[in-house]
Amino acid sequence: MQTEYIRVRTEVTSTILFYDFWCSLIKEFFKNKEDETGVLVELMCGRAEYLSRFSGRNPKHTRIGIDSNREILQAGVFKMDLRYSLVQGDCRHLPLANNKINAVVIMGGLHHVARYQSKVLSELSRVMSPGGVLVISEPRNDNPLIRAARYVVYRLFKVFDPKEEKGLNIHDLSREMSRYGFEPISFLPFGFIAYPLLGNSDIIRFAAHIRSPWLINGLISIDKCLSKVPIIKSFSWAFVASFRKGQ
């Protein structure tokens, strides 16, 4: 399973282009921090999908990717450059000093640790500096129709663990974040067609055979448009949300 996960993210055109789009959404949430001195951490980074695409070359930035999975981290090492480093570590016990991190990104990792989410958020509160920005992008689960659609997908594709893949409710997450000193900044729903297909081509195998950049970018463009339609926004499969660490 991990071998296939790594393969589609290194070889499959549809997944690579979708991750380019996904990371570009997240980068917008950090645009006001690009000229600051500080440390950016990609937590539960896998192959460092965000760090490897991060276009900034500000020498004042230190960039670190942290993940507990050694095999997937090693796959990330092969595409690594001098702009960032990769560290094996447990998100419940981060190998970082107190109040030193001014930016953190989590791409699709938090819902996998739902059983100890509070511990992860407590650790983030410990290591992040006051005013630091945390950007989280996760599957969304606060719409009954999306929950029903997930149920069908889980029945069709047994590789999904319903306990880990149920997604997050943004309202519950915001309340939990406030307990650890984080205040919401902004919220963006996304992922209507491209996300469930192109973002999961290691599971939904036919999506891996979509190779036309025109078709792939067309699906991504549809997602961009749908995210701006008020009635449609609540039916997104995912979201990007940003929070600020309090003083």
Sequence and secondary structure as in RCSB ss.txt:
>XXXX:A:sequence
MQTEYIRVRTEVTSTILFYDFWCSLIKEFFKNKEDETGVLVELMCGRAEYLSRFSGRNPKHTRIGIDSNREILQA
GVFKMDLRYSLVQGDCRHLPLANNKINAVVIMGGLHHVARYQSKVLSELSRVMSPGGVLVISEPRNDNPLIRAAR
YVVYRLFKVFDPKEEKGLNIHDLSREMSRYGFEPISFLPFGFIAYPLLGNSDIIRFAAHIRSPWLINGLISIDKC
LSKVPIIKSFSWAFVASFRKGQ
>XXXX:A:secstr
 HHHHHHHHHH HHHHHHHHHHHHHHHHTTGGGTTS EEEEEET TTTTTTTT     TTEEEEEEES HHHHHH
HHTT  TT EEEE BTTB SS TT EEEEEEES GGGGGGGHHHHHHHHHHHEEEEEEEEEEEEB  SHHHHHHH
HHHHHH TTS TTTSS B HHHHHHHHHHTTEEEEEEEEE SSHHHHHTTTTTSGGGGG   HHHHHHHHHHHHH
HTT HHHHTT SEEEEEEEE  
